[in-house]
Amino acid sequence: MSIRKAVRRTAVALAVLAVSATSAQAQTLSNVGNINLNALMAQTLTVAVTSGTTVNFALAQGAAAAGDVSSAITTAWNLNPGLTGTVSLFGYFDDATAALTDGVYDIASTYVEGRMTTGTPATYTAFTQTNAVGPANASLLLFSEAVTGVNKISTRSDNLDLQINLTASPTVPASTYTGVLRIQARAL
């Protein structure tokens, strides 16, 4: 019986040691500290004229003169469709009465026409609209695209063809005429 008692005493002693060792190594945790994270990706909308930044015309009275090159325009965006419903691209002149000038005589935006076969004016249309950008009677909507979850981050490339149509204009004096067509996108 003494062996049994010795084994029992040893087992009890080992159990007590195990419990005391566990109690001695118990961990204590602090309260929880929080770090709040905030990140913002701003909406972006950009336009670049990648080629055709200068377009030349050989004018002829009573005729339409096509530009010598198309202007390639890239429109890119990263938009929230919950905040923005549509991306639109416009072309406009600063002054409807003087889209081009030689300093004395002006060619009105009525005689400058554009078309974007992948956009809204698939046929030549004069820059005579009143839109959200540019002055009254001097702009042209080139495209309008709905923004959805599928295309909220997108890039599109379009070619803008230009012509100066003098078929119904008064006589234009021989001279060199210059002007600037502005291209701007709007997300709304």
Short mmCIF file of the C-alpha atoms (twelve columns), coordinates in Angstrom:
data_MODEL
# 
_entry.id   MODEL 
# 
loop_
_atom_site.group_PDB 
_atom_site.id 
_atom_site.type_symbol 
_atom_site.label_atom_id 
_atom_site.label_alt_id 
_atom_site.label_comp_id 
_atom_site.label_asym_id 
_atom_site.label_seq_id 
_atom_site.Cartn_x 
_atom_site.Cartn_y 
_atom_site.Cartn_z 
_atom_site.pdbx_PDB_model_num 
ATOM 1   C CA . MET A 1   0.000   0.000  0.000    1 
ATOM 2   C CA . SER A 2   2.778   2.367  0.497    1 
ATOM 3   C CA . ILE A 3   3.563   2.353  -3.225   1 
ATOM 4   C CA . ARG A 4   0.001   3.257  -3.942   1 
ATOM 5   C CA . LYS A 5   0.115   6.062  -1.407   1 
ATOM 6   C CA . ALA A 6   3.390   7.282  -2.840   1 
ATOM 7   C CA . VAL A 7   1.986   7.291  -6.400   1 
ATOM 8   C CA . ARG A 8   -1.128  9.113  -5.208   1 
ATOM 9   C CA . ARG A 9   0.886   11.684 -3.317   1 
ATOM 10  C CA . THR A 10  3.124   12.201 -6.331   1 
ATOM 11  C CA . ALA A 11  0.100   12.574 -8.634   1 
ATOM 12  C CA . VAL A 12  -1.542  15.067 -6.273   1 
ATOM 13  C CA . ALA A 13  1.694   17.019 -5.941   1 
ATOM 14  C CA . LEU A 14  2.117   17.151 -9.717   1 
ATOM 15  C CA . ALA A 15  -1.476  18.343 -10.139  1 
ATOM 16  C CA . VAL A 16  -0.988  21.088 -7.545   1 
ATOM 17  C CA . LEU A 17  2.240   22.152 -9.251   1 
ATOM 18  C CA . ALA A 18  0.524   22.241 -12.648  1 
ATOM 19  C CA . VAL A 19  -2.322  24.383 -11.313  1 
ATOM 20  C CA . SER A 20  0.055   26.762 -9.529   1 
ATOM 21  C CA . ALA A 21  2.318   27.023 -12.596  1 
ATOM 22  C CA . THR A 22  -0.693  27.876 -14.769  1 
ATOM 23  C CA . SER A 23  -1.894  30.469 -12.290  1 
ATOM 24  C CA . ALA A 24  1.563   32.001 -12.110  1 
ATOM 25  C CA . GLN A 25  1.735   32.344 -15.914  1 
ATOM 26  C CA . ALA A 26  -1.806  33.723 -16.476  1 
ATOM 27  C CA . GLN A 27  -1.815  36.797 -18.726  1 
ATOM 28  C CA . THR A 28  -3.529  40.112 -18.120  1 
ATOM 29  C CA . LEU A 29  -4.937  42.086 -21.081  1 
ATOM 30  C CA . SER A 30  -5.358  45.835 -21.285  1 
ATOM 31  C CA . ASN A 31  -8.312  47.715 -22.701  1 
ATOM 32  C CA . VAL A 32  -8.592  47.929 -26.529  1 
ATOM 33  C CA . GLY A 33  -7.281  51.072 -28.244  1 
ATOM 34  C CA . ASN A 34  -8.700  51.937 -31.674  1 
ATOM 35  C CA . ILE A 35  -7.158  53.600 -34.721  1 
ATOM 36  C CA . ASN A 36  -9.683  54.975 -37.197  1 
ATOM 37  C CA . LEU A 37  -8.642  54.792 -40.851  1 
ATOM 38  C CA . ASN A 38  -10.001 57.178 -43.463  1 
ATOM 39  C CA . ALA A 39  -9.028  57.074 -47.135  1 
ATOM 40  C CA . LEU A 40  -10.351 59.209 -49.974  1 
ATOM 41  C CA . MET A 41  -9.989  58.558 -53.678  1 
ATOM 42  C CA . ALA A 42  -11.077 61.807 -55.311  1 
ATOM 43  C CA . GLN A 43  -13.125 61.693 -58.474  1 
ATOM 44  C CA . THR A 44  -11.142 62.555 -61.599  1 
ATOM 45  C CA . LEU A 45  -12.071 63.656 -65.101  1 
ATOM 46  C CA . THR A 46  -9.435  64.513 -67.712  1 
ATOM 47  C CA . VAL A 47  -9.304  65.416 -71.393  1 
ATOM 48  C CA . ALA A 48  -6.266  65.242 -73.668  1 
ATOM 49  C CA . VAL A 49  -5.989  66.114 -77.342  1 
ATOM 50  C CA . THR A 50  -3.401  63.511 -78.336  1 
ATOM 51  C CA . SER A 51  -3.059  64.423 -82.025  1 
ATOM 52  C CA . GLY A 52  -4.509  66.981 -84.375  1 
ATOM 53  C CA . THR A 53  -3.805  69.893 -82.050  1 
ATOM 54  C CA . THR A 54  -3.448  72.105 -85.126  1 
ATOM 55  C CA . VAL A 55  -5.990  71.771 -87.941  1 
ATOM 56  C CA . ASN A 56  -5.506  73.620 -91.235  1 
ATOM 57  C CA . PHE A 57  -8.197  74.577 -93.762  1 
ATOM 58  C CA . ALA A 58  -7.960  75.729 -97.382  1 
ATOM 59  C CA . LEU A 59  -10.959 78.069 -97.513  1 
ATOM 60  C CA . ALA A 60  -12.997 78.603 -100.668 1 
ATOM 61  C CA . GLN A 61  -15.921 80.999 -100.887 1 
ATOM 62  C CA . GLY A 62  -19.242 79.171 -101.248 1 
ATOM 63  C CA . ALA A 63  -17.781 75.783 -100.242 1 
ATOM 64  C CA . ALA A 64  -17.077 73.650 -97.200  1 
ATOM 65  C CA . ALA A 65  -13.393 73.159 -96.394  1 
ATOM 66  C CA . ALA A 66  -12.520 70.059 -94.384  1 
ATOM 67  C CA . GLY A 67  -9.691  70.181 -91.883  1 
ATOM 68  C CA . ASP A 68  -6.470  68.479 -92.969  1 
ATOM 69  C CA . VAL A 69  -6.410  66.155 -89.900  1 
ATOM 70  C CA . SER A 70  -8.807  64.792 -87.322  1 
ATOM 71  C CA . SER A 71  -8.242  65.694 -83.701  1 
ATOM 72  C CA . ALA A 72  -7.860  62.629 -81.467  1 
ATOM 73  C CA . ILE A 73  -9.373  63.252 -78.040  1 
ATOM 74  C CA . THR A 74  -8.989  60.983 -75.016  1 
ATOM 75  C CA . THR A 75  -11.409 61.400 -72.126  1 
ATOM 76  C CA . ALA A 76  -10.676 59.497 -68.910  1 
ATOM 77  C CA . TRP A 77  -12.543 59.326 -65.627  1 
ATOM 78  C CA . ASN A 78  -12.728 57.696 -62.230  1 
ATOM 79  C CA . LEU A 79  -16.177 58.627 -60.912  1 
ATOM 80  C CA . ASN A 80  -18.677 57.522 -58.299  1 
ATOM 81  C CA . PRO A 81  -21.889 56.538 -60.136  1 
ATOM 82  C CA . GLY A 82  -23.853 57.410 -56.986  1 
ATOM 83  C CA . LEU A 83  -22.704 61.023 -57.347  1 
ATOM 84  C CA . THR A 84  -22.296 61.331 -61.116  1 
ATOM 85  C CA . GLY A 85  -24.802 60.212 -63.720  1 
ATOM 86  C CA . THR A 86  -23.234 61.315 -67.004  1 
ATOM 87  C CA . VAL A 87  -19.939 62.354 -68.582  1 
ATOM 88  C CA . SER A 88  -20.298 64.812 -71.459  1 
ATOM 89  C CA . LEU A 89  -17.662 66.249 -73.784  1 
ATOM 90  C CA . PHE A 90  -18.057 69.674 -75.360  1 
ATOM 91  C CA . GLY A 91  -16.208 71.805 -77.873  1 
ATOM 92  C CA . TYR A 92  -16.630 75.564 -77.732  1 
ATOM 93  C CA . PHE A 93  -15.262 78.913 -78.858  1 
ATOM 94  C CA . ASP A 94  -14.797 81.847 -76.484  1 
ATOM 95  C CA . ASP A 95  -16.858 84.116 -78.749  1 
ATOM 96  C CA . ALA A 96  -19.687 82.962 -81.024  1 
ATOM 97  C CA . THR A 97  -19.145 85.908 -83.377  1 
ATOM 98  C CA . ALA A 98  -15.402 85.283 -83.772  1 
ATOM 99  C CA . ALA A 99  -14.436 81.611 -83.819  1 
ATOM 100 C CA . LEU A 100 -11.598 82.596 -86.156  1 
ATOM 101 C CA . THR A 101 -10.271 86.059 -86.930  1 
ATOM 102 C CA . ASP A 102 -7.541  87.817 -88.851  1 
ATOM 103 C CA . GLY A 103 -7.727  90.758 -86.456  1 
ATOM 104 C CA . VAL A 104 -10.145 92.670 -88.676  1 
ATOM 105 C CA . TYR A 105 -12.653 90.197 -90.133  1 
ATOM 106 C CA . ASP A 106 -14.233 87.408 -88.066  1 
ATOM 107 C CA . ILE A 107 -15.580 83.997 -89.005  1 
ATOM 108 C CA . ALA A 108 -18.442 83.137 -86.613  1 
ATOM 109 C CA . SER A 109 -18.877 79.758 -84.931  1 
ATOM 110 C CA . THR A 110 -21.967 79.351 -87.135  1 
ATOM 111 C CA . TYR A 111 -19.621 78.452 -90.003  1 
ATOM 112 C CA . VAL A 112 -17.415 76.039 -88.063  1 
ATOM 113 C CA . GLU A 113 -18.778 72.514 -87.954  1 
ATOM 114 C CA . GLY A 114 -17.702 69.376 -86.148  1 
ATOM 115 C CA . ARG A 115 -18.587 65.716 -86.155  1 
ATOM 116 C CA . MET A 116 -17.627 62.858 -83.896  1 
ATOM 117 C CA . THR A 117 -18.851 59.640 -85.478  1 
ATOM 118 C CA . THR A 118 -18.490 57.820 -82.135  1 
ATOM 119 C CA . GLY A 119 -20.388 60.583 -80.344  1 
ATOM 120 C CA . THR A 120 -23.425 62.816 -80.636  1 
ATOM 121 C CA . PRO A 121 -22.908 64.779 -83.861  1 
ATOM 122 C CA . ALA A 122 -22.382 61.926 -86.319  1 
ATOM 123 C CA . THR A 123 -22.766 64.437 -89.164  1 
ATOM 124 C CA . TYR A 124 -21.225 67.901 -89.445  1 
ATOM 125 C CA . THR A 125 -22.995 70.250 -87.031  1 
ATOM 126 C CA . ALA A 126 -22.249 73.929 -86.337  1 
ATOM 127 C CA . PHE A 127 -20.865 75.113 -83.000  1 
ATOM 128 C CA . THR A 128 -24.038 77.070 -82.223  1 
ATOM 129 C CA . GLN A 129 -25.407 75.278 -79.162  1 
ATOM 130 C CA . THR A 130 -25.720 76.719 -75.687  1 
ATOM 131 C CA . ASN A 131 -24.373 74.135 -73.245  1 
ATOM 132 C CA . ALA A 132 -23.067 73.854 -69.692  1 
ATOM 133 C CA . VAL A 133 -19.587 74.961 -70.775  1 
ATOM 134 C CA . GLY A 134 -18.599 77.832 -73.048  1 
ATOM 135 C CA . PRO A 135 -20.613 80.901 -73.996  1 
ATOM 136 C CA . ALA A 136 -24.086 80.886 -75.497  1 
ATOM 137 C CA . ASN A 137 -24.385 79.889 -79.162  1 
ATOM 138 C CA . ALA A 138 -20.718 78.864 -79.430  1 
ATOM 139 C CA . SER A 139 -20.543 75.223 -78.321  1 
ATOM 140 C CA . LEU A 140 -21.271 71.700 -79.497  1 
ATOM 141 C CA . LEU A 141 -22.016 68.574 -77.456  1 
ATOM 142 C CA . LEU A 142 -19.601 65.922 -78.745  1 
ATOM 143 C CA . PHE A 143 -20.697 62.931 -76.634  1 
ATOM 144 C CA . SER A 144 -22.640 62.055 -73.528  1 
ATOM 145 C CA . GLU A 145 -22.147 58.734 -71.709  1 
ATOM 146 C CA . ALA A 146 -24.016 57.441 -68.667  1 
ATOM 147 C CA . VAL A 147 -21.773 56.461 -65.730  1 
ATOM 148 C CA . THR A 148 -22.615 53.089 -64.192  1 
ATOM 149 C CA . GLY A 149 -20.875 50.552 -61.999  1 
ATOM 150 C CA . VAL A 150 -19.463 48.961 -65.156  1 
ATOM 151 C CA . ASN A 151 -17.760 52.101 -66.547  1 
ATOM 152 C CA . LYS A 152 -17.122 54.162 -63.406  1 
ATOM 153 C CA . ILE A 153 -13.412 53.948 -64.257  1 
ATOM 154 C CA . SER A 154 -13.098 54.362 -67.998  1 
ATOM 155 C CA . THR A 155 -11.197 55.878 -70.904  1 
ATOM 156 C CA . ARG A 156 -12.548 56.581 -74.340  1 
ATOM 157 C CA . SER A 157 -10.842 57.864 -77.471  1 
ATOM 158 C CA . ASP A 158 -12.721 59.746 -80.166  1 
ATOM 159 C CA . ASN A 159 -11.826 61.576 -83.365  1 
ATOM 160 C CA . LEU A 160 -13.249 65.028 -83.988  1 
ATOM 161 C CA . ASP A 161 -13.505 66.054 -87.646  1 
ATOM 162 C CA . LEU A 162 -13.801 69.770 -88.375  1 
ATOM 163 C CA . GLN A 163 -14.813 71.824 -91.381  1 
ATOM 164 C CA . ILE A 164 -15.459 75.468 -92.134  1 
ATOM 165 C CA . ASN A 165 -18.619 75.711 -94.204  1 
ATOM 166 C CA . LEU A 166 -18.809 78.921 -96.220  1 
ATOM 167 C CA . THR A 167 -21.656 77.797 -98.505  1 
ATOM 168 C CA . ALA A 168 -24.074 80.299 -96.919  1 
ATOM 169 C CA . SER A 169 -21.655 82.878 -95.541  1 
ATOM 170 C CA . PRO A 170 -21.067 86.438 -96.648  1 
ATOM 171 C CA . THR A 171 -17.902 86.969 -98.678  1 
ATOM 172 C CA . VAL A 172 -14.830 86.222 -96.601  1 
ATOM 173 C CA . PRO A 173 -11.829 88.449 -97.447  1 
ATOM 174 C CA . ALA A 174 -8.575  86.719 -98.403  1 
ATOM 175 C CA . SER A 175 -6.457  86.503 -95.257  1 
ATOM 176 C CA . THR A 176 -5.031  84.139 -92.653  1 
ATOM 177 C CA . TYR A 177 -7.545  83.372 -89.912  1 
ATOM 178 C CA . THR A 178 -6.765  81.805 -86.552  1 
ATOM 179 C CA . GLY A 179 -8.862  80.645 -83.620  1 
ATOM 180 C CA . VAL A 180 -8.910  78.239 -80.697  1 
ATOM 181 C CA . LEU A 181 -11.476 75.486 -80.193  1 
ATOM 182 C CA . ARG A 182 -11.654 74.513 -76.526  1 
ATOM 183 C CA . ILE A 183 -12.456 70.937 -75.495  1 
ATOM 184 C CA . GLN A 184 -13.856 70.309 -72.018  1 
ATOM 185 C CA . ALA A 185 -15.569 67.406 -70.265  1 
ATOM 186 C CA . ARG A 186 -18.214 67.696 -67.587  1 
ATOM 187 C CA . ALA A 187 -19.443 65.085 -65.118  1 
ATOM 188 C CA . LEU A 188 -22.848 65.669 -63.621  1 
# 
